[in-house]
Amino acid sequence: MALTPFKSLLIADVGISMGDEGKGRLIPEIVRELQGLTRRRDVVGTVLKVNGGANSGHTVAGLKLNLLPGGVAEHDVACLALGAGVVADPRKALWEAIPVEKRGFPVLSRLLIDERCMISDVSHRILDLAWEEYRIHVLGQEPRGSTGRGITPAYTDEVSQMQMVYAEFLGERATFAKNLSARLNRAADIVKNVCRLAPEKWATLFTQLTEAELRANKPAIDAGIFSDKEFDFTCFAGKEPFTFNHEAVIIAYWEAGSKLAHTIGDVRERILGDLSADRRIIGEFGQAYWLDKRNGFAPNVTASHTYTPEFFQSAGIPVQAIHTVGCCKAYDTKVGTHVFLTKMEESHPLQRALAKLEFGTSTGRQRMVGWSDLVEKADTLRYGGFDDLVLNKLDALSPHGEWQGGDLQLGIGYRDAQGKTLSGVPRHDATRRSLKPIYATLPGWKSDISQIRSFAQLPVEARRYVAFTLSEIVRLASRGGSLSTLPNLRYIGVGPDPDQIISDVPTTAELIKLA
């Protein structure tokens, strides 16, 4: 069966498509599997957030998280770490940690923020909104579809050698204030002179942030954990356009950082200590392979590296063997302004049913829905590599809502304007945009599968769909040759709850025969 041993103490939890693949639900599954195999409750020492910031939303045990790693719901995981590759707003970290602790999950006693983890703040979020205005009103481009969380501007500081890091919260307040004040001035100058924002729009950016955070934190406000005032960004605007209220910003961020000071330390030593004690480390990645700033297609990418190699940079340890688990859904979704070759027609009943399920954890934005693009997933296997595959949300293809069942399509190739068939993703975006998908059609199933816990109990059509998915990924990735090792289908998700998982999946060789 499919639960083959992990080949390393290091495990990477990555997305193999365009994000929102259900990576967060994988953490509890791996923790519990390892505990069962080793009979050690402490077998997973650390869950490390590797990249990104508050733009990477995931839901774990009913908890909607952005900055905190998915291991927060697992009491036996001793350390929840933010690596050096993360950009983290200290206020956002507290807005997330405190409500989670109210739910009975200890966070701040387990949190370890690397000294070199980068500080993001309100200036980055203002820049994020201003750059979007620039694209639309100055360049005449389509909106990029940013989360508005300031991620790209924060990473821009890093590549410009102007980043601020969490170690600064352990130093002198005067030094922190000087550095943050310079950052605020720089951001205001960019908005005014480069983004060319209209002066009357300056104050509206702070209002936008206030409204967004009030929406995002409404449950905590309603529960009395925070007041509305906590999320008022208008106090950070200066009296004149293109100025910040420096004192207000410095006070707010120094206070937040000071509350987190006891969590700041050296993630490198923590990870090395886990390895020497034979404890596993799970690296949780935000976004996915095709959103990587180098692998994806700008501007529809994030600002960080989103795949396995970044584990070593963010953790700060030597490169070594690592076990990669690649996550995807049984269908595809994209958010923002992405090219979506396998997008479903909005009139399709399955599209309408799935659209009701698909809203972003970070922003609440409606996701676009499409058929599974196996070419993208195969290229991730060929060029990124993964040892295991996790196929989530198979249950969502069962009849529900307007969808009463019927044929299902899977993208198995592309056709260009000259009629040529392509079995890989072109690297030139203009070529990619001109392609039409080639589909395979499989029969769907008529029953609810959310209570099924064994592969053999799935409807024959569902088993064929799963087998065909893995078989085609392998075929397309091999490019007519053969892969040195076949990826393993580790889990099939048939619902959002931790127990809604199928793990007794046949071997890949058996699935290929079944396809």
C-alpha positions in Angstrom: 0.0 0.0 0.0 1.0 3.6 -0.4 2.2 4.5 3.1 5.9 4.1 2.2 8.5 5.4 4.6 9.6 9.0 4.5 13.1 9.0 3.1 14.4 11.8 5.3 13.8 13.5 8.6 13.1 16.6 6.6 9.7 16.8 4.9 8.6 19.5 2.5 4.9 20.2 2.1 4.5 22.0 -1.2 1.8 22.8 -3.8 2.3 21.6 -7.3 -0.1 23.8 -9.2 -1.3 27.4 -8.4 -1.9 27.4 -4.7 -4.9 26.6 -2.5 -4.3 22.9 -2.8 -5.0 22.0 0.8 -1.4 21.9 2.0 -2.4 23.0 5.5 -4.5 19.8 6.1 -1.4 17.7 5.3 0.4 18.7 8.5 -1.8 16.9 11.0 -1.9 13.8 8.7 1.9 13.5 8.6 2.2 14.2 12.3 -0.3 11.5 13.3 1.1 9.0 10.7 4.6 9.4 12.1 3.4 9.1 15.7 1.6 5.9 14.8 4.7 4.5 13.1 7.2 5.4 15.7 5.1 5.4 18.9 6.7 8.7 19.8 4.6 11.7 20.5 7.5 14.1 20.0 8.5 12.6 16.6 7.8 15.9 14.8 9.9 18.5 16.6 9.3 21.5 14.4 6.8 22.7 11.8 8.6 25.5 9.8 6.9 28.2 7.7 9.4 28.4 4.9 8.4 31.4 2.7 5.9 34.1 2.2 4.0 36.0 4.8 0.3 36.7 5.5 -0.5 36.1 1.9 -0.6 32.3 2.3 -3.9 31.3 3.8 -4.7 27.8 5.0 -7.3 26.2 7.2 -6.3 23.6 9.9 -8.7 22.1 12.3 -11.2 24.9 11.5 -8.5 27.5 12.2 -7.9 30.1 9.4 -4.2 30.8 9.5 -1.9 33.0 7.5 1.4 33.4 9.3 1.3 30.6 11.8 2.4 27.2 10.6 -0.3 24.5 10.2 1.2 22.5 13.2 -0.5 24.9 15.5 -3.3 22.5 16.0 -1.0 19.6 17.0 -0.2 20.0 20.7 2.7 17.5 20.5 4.7 19.7 18.0 7.0 21.5 20.3 8.1 24.3 17.9 6.3 26.4 15.4 9.0 28.3 13.5 9.1 31.2 11.0 12.2 30.9 8.9 14.6 33.5 7.6 12.8 33.4 4.2 9.5 34.7 5.7 8.3 38.3 5.8 6.1 38.7 8.9 4.2 41.7 10.3 4.4 41.4 14.1 1.0 42.9 14.6 -0.5 40.3 12.2 1.3 37.6 14.1 -0.4 38.6 17.3 -3.8 39.1 15.7 -3.5 35.5 14.6 -1.9 33.9 17.7 -4.1 35.4 20.4 -7.5 34.2 19.0 -6.0 30.8 18.4 -4.8 30.6 22.0 -8.3 31.5 23.1 -9.4 28.4 21.3 -7.1 26.3 23.5 -4.1 25.9 21.3 -0.8 27.2 22.8 1.1 29.3 20.3 3.4 31.9 21.9 5.1 29.4 24.1 5.9 27.3 21.0 6.6 30.0 18.5 10.2 30.6 17.3 10.8 33.5 14.9 14.2 33.4 13.3 16.4 36.4 14.1 16.7 37.0 10.3 13.0 36.7 9.6 12.1 39.9 7.9 9.8 42.6 9.4 6.9 43.7 7.2 4.8 46.7 8.2 2.1 49.1 7.1 4.5 50.8 4.6 4.7 47.6 2.6 0.9 47.3 2.5 0.5 50.9 1.3 3.1 50.3 -1.4 1.2 47.2 -2.5 -2.0 49.1 -3.0 -0.1 52.0 -4.7 1.6 49.7 -7.2 -1.7 48.2 -8.1 -3.0 51.8 -8.8 0.1 52.4 -10.9 -0.4 49.3 -13.0 -4.1 50.2 -13.7 -4.0 54.0 -14.0 -0.5 54.7 -15.3 0.5 51.6 -17.3 -3.1 50.8 -18.3 -2.6 47.1 -17.3 -5.0 44.7 -15.8 -5.0 44.5 -12.0 -2.3 42.0 -10.8 -4.6 40.6 -8.2 -2.3 41.1 -5.2 -3.5 40.1 -1.7 -2.7 43.6 -0.5 -0.6 42.2 2.3 2.6 43.9 1.3 4.5 40.8 0.4 6.2 42.0 -2.8 7.3 45.3 -1.3 8.7 43.5 1.7 10.8 41.2 -0.4 11.8 44.2 -2.5 13.4 45.6 0.6 15.4 42.4 0.9 16.8 42.5 -2.7 17.5 46.2 -2.2 19.5 45.4 0.9 17.2 47.5 3.0 15.4 44.8 5.0 14.7 45.0 8.7 14.8 41.8 10.7 13.3 40.5 13.9 16.7 40.7 15.7 16.1 44.5 15.8 13.3 43.9 18.3 16.1 42.6 20.7 18.1 45.8 20.3 17.7 49.5 21.0 14.4 51.1 20.4 16.1 54.2 19.0 17.9 52.2 16.3 14.6 50.5 15.4 12.8 53.8 15.2 15.5 55.3 13.0 15.4 52.4 10.6 11.6 52.3 10.4 11.3 56.0 10.0 13.7 55.9 7.0 11.6 53.1 5.6 8.4 55.1 5.9 10.0 58.1 4.2 11.2 55.9 1.4 7.8 54.3 0.9 6.0 57.7 0.8 8.5 59.0 -1.8 8.0 56.0 -4.0 4.2 56.3 -3.9 4.4 60.0 -4.7 7.2 60.1 -7.3 7.1 56.6 -8.9 3.6 55.3 -8.5 2.3 58.9 -9.1 -0.7 58.4 -6.9 -3.2 61.2 -6.9 -2.8 63.1 -3.6 -6.5 62.7 -2.7 -6.1 58.9 -2.9 -3.4 58.8 -0.2 -5.8 58.7 2.8 -8.0 56.2 1.0 -5.3 53.6 1.0 -5.3 53.6 4.8 -9.1 53.3 4.8 -8.8 50.3 2.5 -6.5 48.5 4.9 -8.8 49.3 7.8 -11.8 47.9 6.1 -9.9 44.8 5.0 -8.7 44.0 8.5 -12.0 44.7 10.1 -13.5 42.1 7.7 -10.7 39.6 8.2 -10.8 39.9 12.0 -14.6 40.1 12.5 -14.8 36.8 14.4 -12.2 38.0 17.0 -13.9 41.4 17.3 -17.3 39.8 17.8 -15.8 37.5 20.4 -14.4 40.5 22.3 -10.8 39.6 21.8 -10.0 42.8 20.0 -11.7 46.1 19.6 -12.3 47.8 16.2 -9.6 50.3 17.1 -6.9 47.6 16.9 -7.4 47.5 13.2 -7.6 51.2 12.5 -4.9 52.0 9.9 -6.0 55.6 9.4 -4.1 56.6 12.5 -0.9 55.8 10.5 -1.5 58.4 7.8 0.2 61.8 8.2 -1.6 65.1 8.1 -0.4 65.8 4.6 -0.6 63.5 1.5 2.4 61.2 1.1 3.4 61.4 4.8 3.1 58.8 7.6 2.4 59.4 11.2 5.9 58.2 12.2 5.3 58.2 16.0 2.1 56.1 15.7 3.7 53.6 13.4 6.8 53.2 15.5 4.9 52.8 18.7 2.5 50.2 17.3 5.3 48.1 15.7 7.8 48.4 18.6 5.1 47.3 21.1 4.1 44.3 18.9 7.7 43.3 18.4 8.4 43.6 22.1 5.5 41.2 22.8 7.1 38.7 20.5 10.7 39.3 21.8 10.7 36.1 23.8 10.0 34.1 20.6 12.9 35.4 18.6 15.9 33.1 18.2 18.0 30.9 16.0 15.9 28.6 13.9 19.1 27.0 12.5 20.1 25.6 15.9 16.6 24.4 16.5 16.5 22.4 13.3 19.9 20.9 13.8 18.9 20.0 17.3 15.9 18.2 16.0 17.9 16.3 13.5 20.4 15.1 16.1 17.5 13.9 18.3 16.0 12.0 15.4 13.0 14.3 15.2 11.3 15.2 12.0 10.9 18.7 10.6 8.0 19.6 8.3 8.6 22.6 6.1 5.3 24.2 5.2 5.4 26.2 2.0 3.1 29.0 0.9 1.7 29.3 -2.6 2.9 26.6 -5.1 5.4 25.7 -7.8 3.7 27.8 -10.5 3.6 30.8 -8.3 7.3 30.8 -7.6 8.9 34.1 -8.7 11.3 32.2 -11.1 9.2 29.2 -12.2 5.9 31.0 -12.7 4.8 33.7 -15.1 5.1 37.3 -14.0 3.2 39.3 -12.9 1.0 36.5 -11.6 3.6 35.1 -9.2 4.5 35.7 -5.6 7.8 37.4 -4.5 9.4 34.3 -2.8 10.7 30.9 -3.8 7.9 28.5 -3.2 9.4 25.0 -3.7 11.6 22.5 -1.9 15.1 24.1 -2.4 14.0 27.2 -0.4 13.7 25.0 2.7 17.5 25.0 3.2 17.8 28.8 2.7 15.0 29.6 5.1 16.1 27.1 7.8 19.7 28.0 7.3 21.1 24.5 7.3 23.2 22.5 4.8 21.6 21.0 1.7 20.8 17.3 2.3 18.2 14.6 1.6 14.6 15.8 1.9 11.2 14.1 1.3 8.8 16.3 -0.8 5.1 15.9 -0.6 3.3 17.6 -3.5 -0.3 18.6 -3.0 -3.0 19.3 -5.6 -6.8 19.2 -5.8 -8.9 16.9 -8.0 -9.8 20.0 -10.0 -8.0 23.3 -10.3 -8.5 26.8 -9.0 -6.7 30.1 -9.6 -7.1 33.5 -8.0 -6.3 36.9 -9.4 -5.8 37.5 -13.1 -4.0 34.3 -14.1 -4.2 32.7 -17.5 -6.4 29.7 -16.9 -6.3 27.3 -19.9 -8.6 24.7 -18.3 -11.1 27.1 -16.8 -14.6 25.8 -16.8 -17.4 27.6 -18.6 -19.4 29.6 -16.0 -22.6 27.9 -17.3 -21.4 24.5 -16.4 -23.3 23.1 -13.4 -20.1 21.8 -11.8 -18.4 25.2 -12.1 -21.4 26.8 -10.3 -21.3 24.1 -7.5 -17.5 24.4 -7.0 -17.5 28.2 -7.1 -19.6 28.1 -3.9 -16.7 26.3 -2.1 -13.8 28.3 -3.4 -13.0 31.5 -1.6 -9.5 32.6 -0.6 -8.5 32.0 3.1 -6.3 35.2 3.1 -8.6 37.6 1.3 -12.0 36.0 0.8 -11.7 36.5 -2.9 -13.6 34.2 -5.3 -11.4 31.7 -6.9 -11.7 30.7 -10.6 -12.6 27.1 -11.1 -11.3 24.7 -13.8 -10.6 21.2 -14.8 -7.4 19.6 -13.5 -4.5 20.6 -15.7 -2.3 17.5 -15.6 0.4 19.1 -17.8 1.2 21.7 -15.2 1.3 19.0 -12.5 3.6 16.8 -14.7 6.0 19.7 -15.3 6.2 20.2 -11.6 7.2 16.6 -11.2 9.7 16.7 -14.0 11.4 19.9 -13.0 10.6 20.4 -9.3 10.2 16.8 -8.2 8.1 15.2 -5.5 8.2 11.9 -3.7 4.5 11.7 -2.7 1.3 13.1 -4.2 -1.7 14.2 -2.2 -4.9 14.5 -4.1 -7.4 16.7 -2.2 -11.1 17.5 -2.6 -12.0 14.4 -4.6 -15.4 14.5 -2.8 -16.1 17.9 -4.4 -16.6 16.1 -7.8 -19.5 14.1 -6.3 -23.0 15.4 -7.0 -23.8 18.5 -4.9 -25.7 21.7 -5.5 -26.4 22.2 -9.2 -24.0 19.4 -10.1 -25.9 16.1 -10.5 -23.0 14.2 -11.9 -21.7 13.5 -15.4 -18.6 13.4 -17.4 -15.4 14.9 -16.0 -12.5 16.4 -18.0 -8.8 16.4 -17.4 -6.2 18.5 -19.3 -3.7 16.2 -20.9 -2.0 18.5 -23.4 -2.2 21.8 -25.3 -2.7 22.7 -29.0 -1.2 25.8 -30.5 -2.5 28.0 -33.3 -0.8 25.8 -35.9 -2.4 22.6 -34.6 0.8 21.3 -33.0 0.3 19.3 -29.8 2.4 20.3 -26.7 2.9 18.0 -23.7 4.6 20.6 -21.5 4.1 24.1 -20.3 5.8 26.6 -22.7 8.3 28.9 -20.9 7.3 31.9 -23.1 4.2 33.4 -21.7 2.9 34.8 -25.0 3.0 31.2 -26.4 1.2 29.8 -23.4 -1.6 32.4 -23.6 -2.4 31.3 -27.1 -2.9 27.6 -26.4 -6.0 25.6 -26.2 -6.4 22.6 -23.9 -6.7 19.0 -25.0 -8.9 17.0 -22.7 -9.5 13.4 -21.7 -13.1 12.7 -20.7 -13.9 10.2 -17.9 -17.3 9.3 -16.4 -18.1 10.8 -13.1 -19.8 9.1 -10.1 -23.2 9.5 -8.6 -22.7 9.0 -4.9 -21.3 10.9 -2.0 -17.8 9.7 -1.1 -17.1 11.8 1.9 -17.6 9.0 4.4 -15.4 6.5 2.5 -12.1 5.7 4.2 -10.8 2.9 1.9 -9.7 3.2 -1.7 -11.4 -0.1 -2.6 -14.8 1.3 -1.4 -14.7 4.2 -3.8 -17.0 4.0 -6.8 -15.2 2.5 -9.7 -15.4 5.8 -11.6 -13.7 7.6 -8.7 -10.9 5.0 -8.6 -10.4 5.3 -12.3 -10.3 9.2 -12.0 -7.6 8.9 -9.3 -5.6 6.3 -11.2 -5.8 8.3 -14.5 -4.6 11.4 -12.7 -1.4 9.9 -11.4 -0.8 7.8 -14.5 -1.0 10.9 -16.8 1.2 13.0 -14.5 3.8 10.2 -14.7 3.4 9.8 -18.5 3.6 13.5 -19.3 6.5 14.0 -16.9 8.5 11.2 -18.5 8.4 12.8 -22.0 8.4 9.4 -23.7 11.2 8.0 -21.4 10.9 6.8 -17.9 11.3 8.4 -14.5 14.1 7.2 -12.2 11.5 6.8 -9.4 7.8 7.0 -9.4 5.9 9.3 -7.1 3.7 7.7 -4.5 0.0 8.7 -4.0 0.1 9.0 -0.2 -3.4 10.4 0.6 -6.7 11.2 -1.0 -8.7 13.9 0.7 -12.5 13.3 0.7 -13.5 16.2 3.0 -12.1 19.0 5.1 -12.0 17.2 8.4 -8.9 15.5 9.7 -10.4 12.1 9.5 -11.7 12.5 5.9 -8.7 10.9 4.3 -7.9 7.7 2.4 -4.5 6.3 2.9 -4.7 2.7 1.7 -4.0 3.7 -1.9 -2.5 1.0 -4.2 1.1 1.5 -5.4 1.7 3.7 -8.4 2.5 0.7 -10.6 -0.9 -0.7 -9.7 -2.7 2.6 -10.3 -1.1 2.9 -13.7 -2.5 -0.5 -14.6 -5.9 0.5 -13.3 -5.9 3.7 -15.4 
